[in-house]
Amino acid sequence: MMNFEKLISQDVNATESQFNKAIEIYLNKSHLINRRVLSSKTLYTGQLINDVDNLIDLITNQHITHFFDKDDNIKNIFDHTKALSNEVNPFEQENGIYLYIRKLFPRNQREFSTTFEFSILNREDNSLICIGKKINFFKQRLGLHLAYKIIYNAKNVSIHVDHLNDLVDIGAEWLKDKLFPRLIKWIEFDPKHDSFVDGSLNLVSPEIYADLYNNLKKKYGKELVEKWPECTDPAKFVYEDIAIATYLILLWDNERYNLMLGDKQSFVDLGCGNGLLVYILTSEGHPGFGIDLRKRKIWDLFSGTHLEEKTIIPSSKSLFPDTDWIIGNHSDELTPWIPVIAARSSYKTRFFLLPCCAHEFDGRKFQRPSAAHSQYLGYLKYIKNVCEECGFITNIDKLRIPSTKRICFIGERRSYPRDQTNIQDEKIEKIINERSLQKTDESINNNNDNNNETTNDKWSNDFKPRDSVEKVRNCTQIDKNIQNEIINIVKSELLAKVRIINSDEDDNKKWNAGGQLELAKLATIIPNDLLKKLKNECGGLQTLLRNHSHVFQINNGIVQFKIPGSETIINNKKKRKSVILKVKPCWFFNNHPDGCFVSDEKCNFKH
């Protein structure tokens, strides 16, 4: 028999309906809180027809094989519940007790076991009981070791744990420090339904996705992270592209099954960047290549992978009639052109598009039409319209990647018959002209299937691709004399306002920490010719001062000295085998009238 004891509670200014919305989010999107969970799926929803305590005892005392066969078919549960149809939502019912059975798939299969979670929703007393059972006894479970209960009662939310005083479990801390604050946030802020896309990984099987992702991560992840030659964070880019590759492989597997295709789909990745996605997809048997206007160092590691250094100008020469799929993965100024290129390449060409930076057809930055939406949401709506105007029946999904820009568009089928290709192409030209500053002078009369060249080769008169040579714009290339001149001006202005602090090491040590000045005011003091040289190379004064973070600190637009010894050196995200200290000279020791605030032994820099 379970004995639930209160772990934590808090009064909330929210209704029962808001509590139900938060619980529904938690049940359907547990990966938002539990980072061990990669994906999940609901196996069963039923209404209890017997006593809830008997069902809890059954779940608690029986091995997981008592409830499922090897194909996850439910058994030995129907004496206690009646299965519900998909049309019935327990959260919309005024009473009754309901059982959810969900299967949670781990992000890391080596350490964690796939876990079944039994959740009992009681609409009569507004409570939820959760019990997790793992499949593999020798691995950690994804859920908690203990059963817990969430209750809403008279504008109070509480979490109760079974036999709390009998155990010390890190799961109890997780409930208090992670789950409870997130629930309160969802309840009180009345989370809005995401009207643009509901859920994630909707077009693939979450279970197969979890298995394939873990296999690809094991196959490619560790080696690529260790060999990563770029300045970017390998952990983010490697595992993000592994996740995107996983999704595409499963999407294409489904397509081959549904259309009874034999060969694996071909592809071209436009704006392929580091080329990692191309490398993984071709290694997994999909013929394809990538194009980017700038070669990356890591390309040399991908022997046998077809990567081209080339600038794409949307025109009749940027068509790929023999390619099955056009990929636009963070393709920047090419983003709105991806469905256009797919539509004009051939009637059978499909596309996958993951928008990031917002651009118009002519390369200008996209301006949202309404302040009611964020820039990102406004751009997604715009791209969706472009996809549909290009004649695609467009699916929208959300990926599981370490990025805030996770929504993708998939164009697999056309909304018009093949014999109306020329009419559809006129619609495409119209939308390009409507969104461009300069109109194309002549009609583009493509014969897509034959890939004939057009009379007007360029599809946009004012399209501007990025420079093939990436400019360094972080102030590091500015002449040292100019940098020192600006830094000395800032130093003088800060020291003009005396703020004496005492040293803990030496009672007689007095040190002028200087004043605090607004960044905007400092910019008016520095000569215009120096500021102009800064802006030509970087974001301006703030960038230069942040590059000298060992001297200055900027908080909310306020500049002041960073007091020596107040912070320790923080290692970079990239793991280093050793950190060498005291190589760089101490700026304060050489430039401050009072010297360094701390002794040579305590300073992170060389005196």
N, C-alpha and C positions, 0 to 999 in steps of 0.2 A: 504494500500500500504506500502510495506516495505521500510525503509530508512536506508541502511547499511552505517555505519560510521567506519572509520579505527580505530582499537584498537592497533595494533602492526604490524611492518613490518621489514624485514631484507633482505639485499642482500645475495644471495647464489651463490656459484660456482658450479652450477648443471644445468642439462638439463631438458627439459620438460618431457622426459621419466623418469628421476629420481623422479620428482615431482609426476608423475602418480603412480609410484611404492609405494611411501610413502602414498598417498591417498588410494590406494587399500588395503594396510596393515591396515590403520586406519578403513576403512569400514568393513573389514572382521574380525579384531581382536581388537575391541574396548576395550576389557577387559585388554589389555596390558597397557592402559593409565587410563581408568576409573575403579578403584578398586571396585566400587560398583557393577559392572557387573560380574556375574558369567559365563554366556554363552549367546549366541545369535544365531539367525538363520535368513536367508534371506527368506522373504515370497513372494517377487515379484520384478521382474526387467522388466522395460518397457521403450520404447522410446517415447518421447513426440511428439504428433501430433498437439497440440494446443499451444497457448501462455503460456510461463512459468509463467508470473505474475498471470494469471487466476488460474493456478494450485496452486500456493503459497497461494493465497487468499482463495481457497477452503480448503486447508490443515489447514490453520491458523484459520479459522472461524468455521469449523465444528467439532463436537464431534467425538471421535474415532469410535463410533458405526456407523457413517455414512459410514465408509470405510470397516468395517469387520462385518461378522456375528459371532455367538457364536463359530464357528469352525475355525475362522481366514480366512475364504474365502473372497477374495477381492471383493468389489462391489463399484459402483459409481466412478470408476476411469478410465474406459475404454473409456469414451468420450474424455479423455485428453491424454491417452497413448496407445501404442500397445505393448502387451506382447512380450518379447524376449525369444527365445529358450535357453536352457542351453549351447549350443555351441557358442553363441554370447557373447563375452566379450567386454563391452563398452569401456574399457581402451585400447583396440586394434583398436578402430575406430578412424578415422581422424576427424570426425565431428559428430554432433548430440547432443541432450540433453536427458539425461536418468534419470529415477527415480528408486531408490532403496528403498524398504520398508523392514525394519528389525525389529525384535522383540527382545528386550533386557530383560534378566531375572536377577533379583536381587540376590546378595549374601545373603542379609538380607531381607526376605520377610515381617518381622514385621514392618520395617520402610519405605521400598521403594516399589514402585509400578512397576509392569511390564510395560515397556515403548515401544511404537512404535516410531521408528525413520525414518523419511522421508528424504532422501538425494537426491539432484538434482545435477547430474554431467553434467557440460556443457563442452563438448570437444572443442567447438569453441572458448571460451575465457579462458579455463583452470581454471575453478572455481568449487567449491563444496559448496552447500547450505545445511545446516542441520537444521531440525526442529523436536523437540521431543514432543510427546503427551502421557501422562500417562493414564492408565486405571482407577486406583483408585484415586478419587479426594482427599481423606483424607490422602494419603501417599505422600512421597517425590518422585519426578521423578528421573530416573536414568540419563537421559540426562540433558541438561541445560534448564532453564526457557526461555532463549532468543534464537532467531534464529541467526545463524552466517554463515559467508561466508569465505571460504579460496580461495585465488587467487594466481596464479603464472603468473607473467608478466615481461618479459625482465630480467630474473635472479633475480627477487625479489619476495619474498613470504610475504603475508600479511593476517591478519585475520580482518574481518569487522563484526560489531555487529549491529543488528537492533535497531534503536533508542537508541543508546548508552548513549547519554547525558540525556535521560529521566529517567534513572533508575540507582540504585546502586545495583549491583548483584554480589554475590560471584562467579557466573559463569564466569563473565568477568575476574576475577582474575585467575580462573582455566584455562581459554583459554590462558592467557598471561604466567602464571608461569608453567603450566603442559603440555598442548597440544602443544603450539607453539615450545618450546625447543625440544620436542620429534620429532615433524615433521621435524624440521631443521636437527636434527641428522639423521633421516632416509633418508632425501633428500641428504644431503651432503656426507654421507658415503655410499651411494648406497647400501642399505641393500640386502644381498644375499639371494637367495631362499634356504630354508632349504631342501636339497635334501633327507635327511634321512626320515623325516616325515613332511607332510604338514598339518598344522592345529592341532586341539586338539579335543578330545571327538568325533572322527569321527565314532565310532562304536555304539554310543548310541544317543538317542534323547536329544539335549541340553535342551529342554523345560522340559521333564520328569526328566532329571538329576537335573535341578535347583529345581524342586518341591521336589524330594526325598531327595536331599542333605539338604535342609532347614528343612524338617521334621525330618531327622535323627539328624541333629545338635540340633534341639529343644529337641529331645527325649533323647539324650545321652550327648551332648556337655557340658552344664553348670555343671551338676552333676559330670562328670568325671574330669573336670578341677579343681573343688573345692576339690575333694578327692584325687587328684594325689599325690602319695607318693614317686615318683621317683625324682632324682635330675635333670632330663631333663626338658625342657620347655614344660609344658602341652599344651599351646595354639598351638604349632606347631604339636606335636605328636597326640593329640586328633583329631584336625580338618583334619589333613592329612589322618589319618586312616578312618575317617568318609567319606572323599572324595573317598578313594580307595574302601571302602565298597559299597558306592553308585554306583560306576562304575561297580563293579563286579555283584551286584544285578541286574542291568539293562542288563548287558551282558548276564547273565544267564536267565533273563526273555525273552530276544530275542531268546535265544537258545531253551527254552522250547516251545515257540510259533512256531518257524520254524520247529522243529522236532516233534512237537505235543507230548511233554513229560508231564506226569502228576505230578510226584514228583519233589520237589526241589532238585537241585544238591547237592551232598556231596563233601567235600573238606578236604584236609590236608594242613596246612600252615607249611612249613619246614623252621626253623629259625624264629619262630613267635615272638621273642623278648618280648615286653611287653604284647603280647596276646590280645591287644585291637581289632585288626581286627577279630580275631577268635570270640571274645565275641560279637561283633556287628553282624557278619554274622549268628552265631548260634541263637542269640536273634531274628533275622529276619526270622528264620525258616529253615535255611540251616544246615543239620547235618554235623558236622565236628569237627576237633580237631587240636591243634597246638603242635609242638615239638620244643624245644630249649635246647641247652646244659646247660643253666643256668636259674634257676628260678628267676623271678622278684618279687619285693615286691607287685606290683599291682595285681599279680595273685590271691592273697587272697581276693580281692574285687569281682572277677568274679566267684561267686558261681554258680555251675552248668555248668561251661564251662570246657571242657576237654582240659587241658594243661599238657603236659608231659615234664619232665626234662630228656633229653636223648641226647646222642651224635649220630649224623647220620654219619655213614661210608658208602659211596656208595658201595653197594653190593647187593647180592640177598636177603638179609634181610631188605633192605630199599625199598622194592616194596610195592605198595598199589593197588592191582588188583581190589579191590571192591570200590575204590574211584573214583569219576567222575573227580575231578579237583585237580591238584597239584599247590599250590601257593608258589611262591618265591618272597617275598616282602623284598627287601634289605637283601637278604639271604647270602651275603658275599661270603665265600669260597664255598658254595653250589650252587652259581649262575649258573655256566656252567653245573652243574649236573641236574638241574631241568628238562630240556627237555629230558635228558637221562632217568631219573627215570620215567617220564611220558611215554616215549616210551616203556620202558621195563616192566612197571606195567601191562598194557593190551593195546590191540589195540584201545579200546574206551576211554582211559584216556586222558584228555586234560590238558593244563597248562596255568597259568598266571605268567609272570615273569617281575619284576620291578628291573632292575640291579642298583646297587650303587657302592660299592667298587669292584675294578677289580681284579679278581683272575683267575688263571689257574685251570685245572682239579686236579693238585696235590697240590693245595693250595698256590702255589707261586703267588707273585704279577704279574699281567699282564703287559707286556712291549709292548707298541705300536710299530707296525712294521714300521711306517713311521712318520717322524717329520712333515709331511704336515698336519696331523690331530691331534686334541687334544687327550689326553689319553682317555677321555670319549667317543668321537666319534669312536676312534679306537676300543674300547671295545664293543661298540654297534654293529659295523660291524662284529666283531668276534662272538658275541653271536648270531647274526642273522644267520651267517653261521652254527653255531652249531645246532640251531633249525632246519634249513633246512636239514642238514646232518642226523639229527635224524628222518627225514621223515615227518616233519610237514609242512603243508601249513600255513605259519606264517603271521599273521596280526600284524601291528605295529601301535601304537597310542600314543598320548601324553596326560597325565592326567593334571587336574587342581589341583595341590597340592602345598603347600608352601615348595618347594624343587627345587633345580636346576637339580636333577636327576628325570625326569618326564616321560621318554619314556619307554613304556612297550611293551612286546611281548606276543601275544596270539596264542597258538597252539590248534585249534579246530578240524582240519581234517588232515588226513594222505595223503601223496602224493604217497603211494604205496598200493597195495591190501593186504588183510590180509594174503594170502597164501605166500607172500614174506617176512614175518616177520623175518625169520632166515637170509635171505640175507641182509635185512636192518640192522640187529643186527651186522653183520660183518662190515658194514660201520661205525657203531657207535664205535665199538672197535678200528677201524683204526684211527678215529679222536682223540680218547682218547690217543692212543699211540703216535700219532704225536705231541701232545701238552704236553706230560709228559716226565720227565727226565728218568724214568724207564719204560720199556715196560712190559706189562703183559705177562707172560710166556706161558699161555695156552689159547686156544680159549674159549670164553664165549659163550656157546651154550644154550641160554635161550629159554624156551618155555613160552612166556609171559602170554598167557591166562591161563595156568595151574599153573603159579608161581612155577615151579620146581626149586630147589636149583641148583646152578652151581657147576662145578668141581673147578673152581677158584673163591672163594667166593668174594674176594675184587676186585673191578673193576679198581683200581689204586694201584700199589704197594707202592707208596710214598705219598698218600693223607694224609695231616696233618690238622686235625680240630683244632680250637682254644682251648685254655685251658678252662675248665669248670669254673675255678675260675679266675675271672677277676683281673689282677694285677693292683694295683694303681701305675701309672707312671707319677705323677705330682710333684715329689720332696717333697711331704708333709710327706713321711715316712722316710726321711733321718734323721739320728741322728742330734739333735739340735746343738751339739758341732761342727760337720762338717759344718752345715749351717752357724753358727756364724763365724767360721774361714774364710770361703770364703767371707762372707759379709764384714768382717773387712779388708780383703785384698783389696777388691774393694773400700771400704771407704778410705783407706790410699792412694790408687792410685789417686782417684778423688780429695782428699784434697791437694795432693802434687802440684796441679796446682791451684794457688790462683785466685779466681774471686770474688771480694768483691762487694756486693750489699747493698743498704741502705734500712732501714725500714721506712715505711710510718707512723708507730706508734711512733717511737722513733728516733729523729734526730741523737742521739749518738750511735744508734745500727748499728754496722757493722757486716756483716755476710758473711762467705766464702761459696759461692755456688759451689765451686769446678770446676774442668775441665770437658771436654767431651772426652771420650775415645771410640775407636772402640771396639766392642764386641770381635772381633777376636784377637786384641792385648791383651785384658784382659785375654783371654783364655791361652795365652802363658805365662802369669805371674803366674797364679795359678798352684801349684804343680800337676804333672800328677796323683799322687795317689788319690788326692781329685777329680779331674775331672773324673777319672775312676769310682769312687763311685757314682758320679752324673749320669753318662751315664747308669749305671746299673739300675737306678731307674726312670729316666725321660729323657727328651730331652737334658738336659745339663745345662750349665751356664745360658742361656737365660731364661729357664723355672724357675729356682730358683730366678732370679732377678725379673721376672714378678710376681712371687708369693709375692714379697715384693714391690708391686707397690706403697705403701705408702712412700717408701724410694727412689726408683729409677724409672726412666722412660727411655724407649728404643724407639728411633725413627730412622728408616732406619739403624739399626745396630750400632747406637751411644748411649752410656750409659752416663747418668748424674743424679745428684740428682734431685728429685722432690721437688721443693721449697714449704715448708709448707704454707698452706693457699691459694695456687694458684688454687686449684680445690676444689669444694664441693663434698661431698659424693653422689654418684649416686645410687639410689635404684636398687635392683636386678629386673630382669624381672618379677619374681614372686612377686605379690603384698603382702606387709607385712602390718599388722594392725598397727604396730608401729615400729619406728626405734630408737634404743637405741644408743646414741652418748657417746663419752668419756668413753668407757669401756676399750679399748685397750690403753696401754701406748704409749706415743709419743716417737718414736725411736730417733728423733733428740734431744729432750730434755735430753735424757739419754746418747746419744752416740756421738753427734756432739760437737767439742770443743767450739763452740760458742753458744751451746744450740739450742733451737727452734727459728726459724726466726720470729714467731708471738707469741703474748701473749696467756695465757691460755684461755682467753675469745674467741679468734678467731681461736684457733687450734681445729681441729676435733678430736684430741686425748688427752688423759689424761696426764697432767703435774704432 
